[in-house]
Amino acid sequence: MKTTIEVPTELVGVLEHVLRHYSYALQKHPQFPDCLVHQAAIVAEEAGELLREANNKNQNLARHECTQTAAVALRMLTKLK
């Protein structure tokens, strides 16, 4: 099912990119843990990779890791319903 929503213009590209990563993650890893701690650990792992790239002052890789972190966080949020 697809739904259309209004979002601020500056978020359109960002959200499209995050949702592409979300879809890719669903295909690559169809199973996602039911355990809340395991879910949070996956989000934290991605956030740690983001922090590493930020510390390395690598903006391109930081953007990539930020997108992955957001996608995994969305995945966790869908499990929390």
Backbone as numpy.savetxt, mean C-alpha at the origin, in Angstrom:
# Nx Ny Nz CAx CAy CAz Cx Cy Cz
-16.74 -5.20 -8.82 -17.58 -4.04 -8.82 -16.69 -2.79 -8.82
-17.02 -1.85 -9.63 -16.31 -0.58 -9.67 -17.25 0.52 -9.24
-16.70 1.46 -8.48 -17.44 2.60 -7.99 -16.69 3.86 -8.37
-17.40 4.88 -8.70 -16.79 6.16 -9.02 -16.95 7.08 -7.82
-15.84 7.70 -7.43 -15.89 8.67 -6.34 -15.16 9.94 -6.76
-15.48 11.03 -6.13 -14.77 12.27 -6.39 -13.61 12.37 -5.41
-12.43 12.70 -5.95 -11.25 12.88 -5.11 -10.56 14.17 -5.55
-9.80 14.76 -4.66 -9.05 15.95 -5.06 -8.12 15.62 -6.23
-7.97 16.55 -7.13 -7.19 16.35 -8.35 -5.79 15.83 -8.06
-5.15 16.37 -7.03 -3.76 15.97 -6.74 -3.65 14.52 -6.25
-4.79 13.91 -5.90 -4.76 12.51 -5.44 -5.04 11.51 -6.54
-5.54 11.94 -7.66 -5.96 11.01 -8.71 -4.83 10.08 -9.12
-3.71 10.63 -9.53 -2.58 9.80 -9.96 -2.03 8.95 -8.84
-1.96 9.52 -7.64 -1.44 8.78 -6.48 -2.33 7.58 -6.20
-3.64 7.79 -6.14 -4.55 6.70 -5.84 -4.57 5.64 -6.93
-4.47 6.06 -8.18 -4.41 5.09 -9.27 -3.19 4.21 -9.11
-2.06 4.81 -8.76 -0.82 4.05 -8.58 -0.95 3.09 -7.39
-1.50 3.56 -6.29 -1.68 2.70 -5.11 -2.61 1.54 -5.44
-3.69 1.81 -6.17 -4.64 0.75 -6.51 -4.04 -0.26 -7.49
-3.15 0.18 -8.37 -2.44 -0.77 -9.24 -1.57 -1.70 -8.39
-0.87 -1.14 -7.42 -0.05 -1.96 -6.52 -0.92 -2.90 -5.69
-2.07 -2.41 -5.27 -3.02 -3.23 -4.51 -3.46 -4.44 -5.35
-3.83 -4.19 -6.59 -4.27 -5.28 -7.48 -3.14 -6.27 -7.74
-1.94 -5.75 -7.95 -0.78 -6.61 -8.17 -0.53 -7.49 -6.94
-0.61 -6.90 -5.75 -0.38 -7.65 -4.52 -1.42 -8.75 -4.35
-2.67 -8.47 -4.71 -3.71 -9.49 -4.63 -3.41 -10.68 -5.53
-2.88 -10.40 -6.71 -2.54 -11.48 -7.64 -1.31 -12.25 -7.17
-0.30 -11.52 -6.71 0.96 -12.15 -6.31 0.80 -12.93 -5.00
0.03 -12.39 -4.07 -0.18 -13.01 -2.75 -1.68 -13.05 -2.46
-2.40 -14.01 -3.05 -3.86 -14.02 -2.87 -4.30 -14.22 -1.42
-3.48 -14.88 -0.63 -3.81 -15.08 0.78 -3.21 -13.95 1.61
-3.99 -13.42 2.53 -3.51 -12.40 3.45 -3.88 -12.89 4.84
-2.98 -12.74 5.80 -3.23 -13.33 7.13 -4.52 -12.80 7.77
-5.13 -13.66 8.57 -6.29 -13.25 9.35 -5.87 -12.64 10.68
-4.68 -12.99 11.12 -4.15 -12.51 12.41 -3.80 -11.03 12.32
-4.38 -10.23 13.20 -4.16 -8.80 13.21 -2.68 -8.44 13.36
-1.98 -9.16 14.21 -0.55 -8.88 14.43 0.25 -9.17 13.17
-0.05 -10.24 12.48 0.65 -10.56 11.23 0.34 -9.51 10.16
-0.89 -9.07 10.09 -1.26 -8.03 9.14 -0.46 -6.76 9.41
-0.44 -6.35 10.68 0.29 -5.14 11.05 1.79 -5.30 10.79
2.31 -6.49 10.98 3.73 -6.73 10.72 4.06 -6.53 9.24
3.17 -6.93 8.37 3.40 -6.74 6.93 3.40 -5.26 6.59
2.45 -4.51 7.16 2.41 -3.07 6.94 3.68 -2.43 7.50
4.08 -2.85 8.69 5.29 -2.30 9.32 6.54 -2.62 8.51
6.59 -3.80 7.93 7.74 -4.16 7.09 7.85 -3.21 5.90
6.73 -2.95 5.25 6.74 -2.01 4.11 7.12 -0.60 4.58
6.58 -0.20 5.72 6.91 1.13 6.25 8.40 1.20 6.61
8.97 0.12 7.07 10.40 0.09 7.36 11.24 0.27 6.10
10.80 -0.35 5.01 11.49 -0.17 3.74 11.38 1.27 3.26
10.24 1.89 3.50 10.05 3.31 3.18 11.02 4.16 3.99
11.13 3.89 5.26 12.03 4.65 6.13 13.48 4.48 5.69
13.84 3.27 5.30 15.21 3.03 4.81 15.51 3.91 3.61
14.60 3.95 2.66 14.84 4.75 1.45 14.83 6.25 1.76
14.00 6.66 2.71 14.00 8.07 3.12 15.34 8.42 3.77
15.84 7.53 4.62 17.15 7.76 5.24 18.26 7.82 4.21
18.11 7.07 3.13 19.09 7.08 2.04 18.86 8.26 1.09
17.84 9.05 1.39 17.49 10.23 0.58 17.23 9.87 -0.88
16.65 8.69 -1.09 16.32 8.21 -2.43 14.83 8.44 -2.66
14.51 9.57 -3.25 13.10 9.95 -3.41 12.32 8.99 -4.29
12.93 8.49 -5.37 12.21 7.58 -6.26 11.85 6.28 -5.56
12.82 5.69 -4.86 12.53 4.44 -4.16 11.63 4.69 -2.96
11.75 5.85 -2.31 10.86 6.18 -1.20 9.42 6.27 -1.71
9.22 6.88 -2.87 7.88 6.97 -3.45 7.32 5.57 -3.72
8.17 4.70 -4.27 7.76 3.32 -4.55 7.36 2.59 -3.26
8.19 2.70 -2.23 7.90 2.03 -0.96 6.68 2.64 -0.28
6.49 3.94 -0.43 5.31 4.60 0.14 4.04 4.06 -0.53
4.10 3.89 -1.84 2.97 3.34 -2.58 2.67 1.92 -2.13
3.73 1.11 -1.95 3.52 -0.26 -1.49 2.96 -0.30 -0.07
3.44 0.60 0.77 2.94 0.66 2.14 1.45 1.00 2.14
1.07 1.97 1.33 -0.34 2.36 1.23 -1.19 1.20 0.72
-0.70 0.48 -0.28 -1.45 -0.64 -0.85 -1.65 -1.74 0.19
-0.61 -2.05 0.94 -0.72 -3.09 1.97 -1.63 -2.61 3.11
-1.55 -1.33 3.45 -2.44 -0.79 4.48 -3.90 -0.90 4.04
-4.17 -0.63 2.77 -5.53 -0.80 2.26 -5.96 -2.26 2.35
-5.04 -3.14 2.04 -5.38 -4.56 2.13 -5.74 -4.94 3.56
-4.97 -4.43 4.51 -5.27 -4.70 5.91 -6.62 -4.11 6.29
-6.88 -2.89 5.85 -8.16 -2.25 6.17 -9.35 -3.05 5.64
-9.19 -3.68 4.47 -10.30 -4.48 3.95 -10.56 -5.72 4.81
-9.52 -6.20 5.48 -9.70 -7.36 6.37 -10.32 -6.95 7.70
-10.16 -5.68 8.08 -10.66 -5.23 9.38 -12.15 -4.92 9.37
-12.71 -4.69 8.22 -14.14 -4.36 8.04 -14.76 -3.93 9.32
